[in-house]
Amino acid sequence: MASYYQLEFEKPVVEIEQRIADLEQKARRATLPPAEAPAYPGIETTEVEPAPDPEAIASEIERLREQRESELARVYSSLSPRDTVLVARHPKRPQTRDYIELMCKDFCELHGDRRFGDDPAMVVGFARIGSTKVLVVGHYKGRSTKERIACHFGCAHPEGYRKALAKMKLAEKFNLPIVTFVDTPGAYPGIGAEQRGQAEAIAVNLREMSRLKTPIVSIVIGEGGSGGALGIAVADRVAMLEHAWYSVISPEGCAAILWKQANDKTNQLAAQALKLTARDNLELGIIDAIVPEPPGGAHRDPKRAAANIERWISDQLHELRTINPSTLPARRYERFRKLGSYTEVPVG
């Protein structure tokens, strides 16, 4: 899948994909009937180039596809933390609305927070995942430039978090589980958002989500930045896609604070120090599972990525539905209370 947007470490793969595309075009030409050369009296015509062998082309294409899969596996198995951040930000990476379309049925979107307005950066609505009725909540960055600007590039305003919480309480009323998709670099930091109570809205979400007596599962599908991510991620089960990131701050923000400048070198150092990859978060006990992505990332095969997410969500909801809802808040509290705990061992 050749693309105008190329990650630096993907160049060997892109070259193979370009060769595959060229051969596929050549194979299509080989299936066309040969054109007859026009005859001109007294003029010798040049020989017609022999038609390419379709079997040889097909064999070469198959070899290159195997080489591409091998190269993808090699490249994506050894991504640096900084490279993981770049994959999570890929412009073609599936977003909340893409997953809703791929894995949800009967989606009915809900709007507004009943206090200020609607926030397009936060998508909320009822749907069915498999046979289970759920409330879906997720950040949305937008696709086109116009849509991205309208969605604040996935940075939700206070009305977005208040909208999400109001609908979560509605789900609790009807005993419906909640599924959240986290994909934001952070909450919107503008003056208007602060004037309308950005920090307060996120803090209230943290408190109220911890009290909801209905199952909550959350998955970081791309970026999980700071309180903007945590504002919809206080859940009974938390997972991350294999090439997502989840941290208190972005590498650029961290680099700007620690080294007073954000460049390739400091961004790389910050990404490594933040322990923001899915593997790091699992080792630290911040998440419960890593959902695998197709070779080369979710942007290369959104349907397969959606199937993996749907399978994980269904398994978690099936397990959580067997637990008494009245005990969920206490379990949720204990889960988050032990984050960051450690044991001191006396020396000597």
N, C-alpha and C positions, 0 to 999 in steps of 0.2 A: 504494500500500500504506500506508494510514493506520495509524499506530502510536501507542501511548500514550507511547513514548519518542521525543522529538523533539530533534534538535540545533538550536541556535539559527539556524545559517546555512541550515538546511533548511526554514524556515518557508514561504517562497514555494512550494516544491515540495509541501509537505504541504497547503497550501491548494488547489492544483490537484488533488491526489489526492482530497481530500474532495469537490470538485465533481464529479470523475469518478464517485466512489462514489455520490453522490446521483443523478446522471443514470442510472447503471446500475440503481439501484433503481427509478427512474421508468420506465425501459424495460421492466423485468420486469413492473411493474404494467400497462403498456400492452398487454402480450400477454394479460392476463387478460380473459375475456368481460365485457362491461359488465353491471353489476347493474341489474335493473329496479326503478324506484322504486315503492313500494307505493301503491295507489290507495285513497284515503279519500273516501267520498261527501260532497260539499259542502265539501271542503277543497281549496284549490289547492296543488298541489305545486310546489316550486321546480324550476327547470330543472337538469338534470343537466349537470355540467361536461363539456365536450367532451373526448374522449380525446386524449391527446398524439400527435403525429405520430412514429411509430417511426423513420422515415427521418431526420427532423430531429434527433432525439435521437442517433441513431447517428453522424450527421455531426458533431455538436457534441462527442461523446465522442472521436471520432478527432482532431478539432482540438486538444482538450485534451491528449490523449496525446502528440501531436507537441510541444505547448508544454511538457509535462512533461519529455520527453527533452531538449529544447533547454535548459531551465532546469537540469536535472541536469548536463548537460555543462558549462554555464557555471559553476555553483557549484563542482563538483568539479575543474575545471581550474585553479582559483585558490585552493585551500585554503592557509591559513597552516599553519606547522608545528604550532601548538597544535591547530588544527582536525583535522589529520591524526591526532594522538594521540587525540582524541575519537572519530574514526571507527574507529580500531583497537580502541578499548574498547567499541564499540557492543554492547549485550547480546545482539543478534540476529546478531552477526557469526559466521560459521561457524568452528568449532573443529576440533581434530584428529579427534575421533570423527565429526564431520559429514563431513569429507573422506574418512575411511576408508570410511564408508558409501556415499558418492557415487562414489568412484573405485577402491576396492579390492575384490577378490574373495577368497573363502576366507580371510578374516582369522581368525587364531588368536592370541588374546592370551596373553601370558606374564606371570607375576607373580613378585614377590619378588626380593630381592637376596642371599638365602642367608646373610645376616648379621644383619639386624634384622627386616625385614618388607616389606610391599608399600606403595607410595606411589601413591594414585589420581591424583595430579597429573602422573604420568608414564605415558603409555600406550605399551606396547611389544608387538609381535607380528609374526608372519610373515604375508605376504599376497601377492597378485599385482596388479600394476599393468599393465594390458594383458596381455601374455603373459610379463612378466618377474616372476620370484619375487624378493621383496625382504623386508628387515626394516624395519618402520615404527616410528619412535620419535617421540613428540611430547608437548608439554605439554598439559594439559587443565584448564580453569578450572571446568567444571561449568555446568549450566543453572539448576536450581532452587536456592533458597537453601540447602537441606539439602546438595545435591550440591556447591555452591560451598564451603561450610564444610569438607566432607570433603576436597575437593581443594585446600584452602588458597588458593583463588582463583588457581590456576595456579602457585603458588610451591612448587617441589619441595623435598623434604627430601633429605638425603644418600643415603638408601636408594633414592630415585628415580633419582639419577645413577648409583649403583652397579648398580641393576637394568638401566639402559640400557646401561652398559658391558659387563656380563656377557653380555647378549644380542647386543651388537655383536660380541664376540669369537666367539660361537657362529655368527653370520652369516659372519664371516671364515673359520671352519673349514669351512663348507659353500660357500664362494665365492659368497655372495649379496651383492648391493649393499645399501647402507643408505640409507634416505630419512628425513630428520628434519624435523619441523614445529615451528618455534619460536614460542611464544606465551606469554610470561611477563613480568610486571613485574620479576622478579628471583627469586633463590633465597630460600627461606624463612629469615627472620632470627631465628627464635626461639631460646630458650636450649637446648631439647632438640636442635634441629638443629645448633647449634654444638657441643654436648657430644658429638654423634655424628660430628663431623668434616665439617661442611659445606664449608669452604674446601678441605680436603684431598681430598674426594670430587670437587669440580669440577676441582681441579688435576690429579688423576690422570686424569680424563676427557680433559683437554686433551692430556696427554702420550700417553696410550694411543690416542686417536683419531688422532693424528698418525702413529701407527705402523701402523695397520691396513692390510693389503694387500688391500683390497677397495674398490670405488668407493663414495664417500659424496657424496650431494647433500643440501643443506639449503635450506629456504625459510622465511623469516619471514612468518607468515600474519597476525599481529596485532601484539602487543608483543614487542620484543626487548630486554629489559632486563638489562644488566650481565653478570656471570659466569654468572648463571642461564640466560641465553640461550646464551652461548658454550659452556657445558658440553655441549651436544649439537650444536654448529654448526661444529666443526673439520672442514670438508668440502673436497672437490675442486672443487665448484661451489656457490656460495651465491647465492640470489636473494631478493627481497622482493616481496610483493604491493604493488601501486601505492600503497595507503593504509595500509601498515604503518609501524612505526618501529623503529629499531635503534640503541641508544646505550649508553654506559657507565653511564648513570643516567637515571632518569625526570626530566621537567621539574620536578616538585614537589620531588624530592630535591635537584636542582641549585639550585632557587630557595631552598630552606631553608638551604643551605650558603652561597651567595653573598650573599643579601639578608636572611638570618635570618628570612624569612617566605615562605610560599607563598600567593600570592593570584593573582587573574586577571592582574594586570599583570606580576608577577615570573614567573609560569608561562609567559606569552607570551614574555617576554624570554629565559627559559631554553631554551624549545623552539627558538627561533630560533638561539641561540648554539650549541646542541649539534649542529646539522647532522644531525638524526636521521631525516629523510625518506628515502624510497627514492631520489629523485633526488640528494640530497646524498651518500648512501652510494655510489651508482654513480660519481659524479664523483670521489670520494675513493679509489676502487678497492677499497673494502671488500667490495662485492658484485659479482657478475658480470652480473646481469640484473635487470630489473624485469618482473614478470609482471602484465599488465594486469588490471584488475578491470572488472566490468560497470558501466555508467553508474549512479552513485549508490552505489557500493561493493558489496562481496561480499555484504553482508547483504540486498541487494535481489534478488539472483539467485545463490544458492549453487551451483546446478547449472552455470551458465556459468563461475563462478569456479573450480569444481573441474575443469571441462574444460580451462581455460587452464593450471592447475597440472599436470594430468596430461600435457598436451602438452609442457610444459617439462621435466618429469621424464623422460619417455620419450626426448626428444631428447638430454638430457644423459647418461642411462644408455647409450644406443646409442653415443654417442661415447666414453664412458669405458671401455666394455667392449672397445674396440679397443686400449686401452693395456695394456702389460705390467703386471700387478698389482704386481710387485716394484719398479717405478719410482714407484708412486703416493705412498709416504711422502715421497720426496725432492721430488716435485712439490708436494705439500701443504705441506711445510716452506718451500719457496721462495715459495709463494703468500702464506703468512702472515708470512714473514720480511720481505717488502718493504712491508708495511703501515706507513704512517707515515714512510716514507723521503722524504727531500727533498734538494735540491741547493743548496748555498750558492754564490752568485755574488758575487765580490768587487766592491766599489763603487769606481768610478773607473778 
